[in-house]
């Protein structure tokens, strides 16, 4: 599965999912030599270093595959700030 991840800094990166359970994911991240393990605590995913990671999108070959990983995912809406 192809994924787009967002780091707390606002940086987006491409990733490919290697393996997953509802609580853990192992991904290959663009421009990194080693794989990254993500751990889910509650509804939030975290990196090995404890940084929150947002999953912006998942492209899967079947809806059931994505649903098994994101069964508790909740959509988030981002709005523009008004000044």
N, C-alpha and C positions, 0 to 999 in steps of 0.2 A: 504494500500500500504506500502511496505517496502522501506526504504530509507537509504542511507548512506550520512551523513553530514560531512563536513570538516570545522573545526574551523581555525581562523587565525594563531594559533600556529602550525598548521599542523596535529593536532589530528583528527582522524576519529572516528565516533561513529555511531552505528545503531539507527534507529528511525522507528516508525510506525506512519503513517499519520492517524489522527483522523478525521479532517475536513479541507476543503480548498476552497478558492475562488482564482481567479487569483492574488489577492493582499495580501492574508493572509493564513497562514497555522497553524494549531494546531497539534503538534506532541508529542508523548511519546518518550523520549530519554532514552537509556540504562543507568542504574545506577543513574537516577535522580528521586527524589520523586514526583516532580510536572511536569505538562506538559509545553511545550515551545511553545510560539507563535512567528512565523516568519512573517515579514512584507516585502513586495517587494516594493522597490523604484527604478524605472527605470528597469534595467535588473538584479539588485542585491537583494538578500535576506539578511535581517538583523534580529538579535535576539532582544529580548525585551530590552536588554542593549545597543543596537546600534552596536554590533560587526557584521561584514559581515560573512555570512555563505554560503558556497558553497554546492550545492546539487550535490554529486558525482554520485549518481545513484538512479533510481526509478524503482522498480519492481511492476508492476500493473497487475491486472487480465484482463485488456483490454487496448489497445492503446488509445482509446478515453478518458479513465479516466486520464491517464498521460498527454495527450495532453491538456486537459482542464486546468490543473495546470501549465504546462510548455509551454504554447503557444508562449511565447516570449523568450524561452531559446535559447542560442547560444552555440554550442559546443566549448570547449576550448582545445587547444593542449598544452601539456607540453613537453618540450624538455630537454635533458640533457645538462648541461653546459660543455663547452670544456675549458680545461686549457692548 
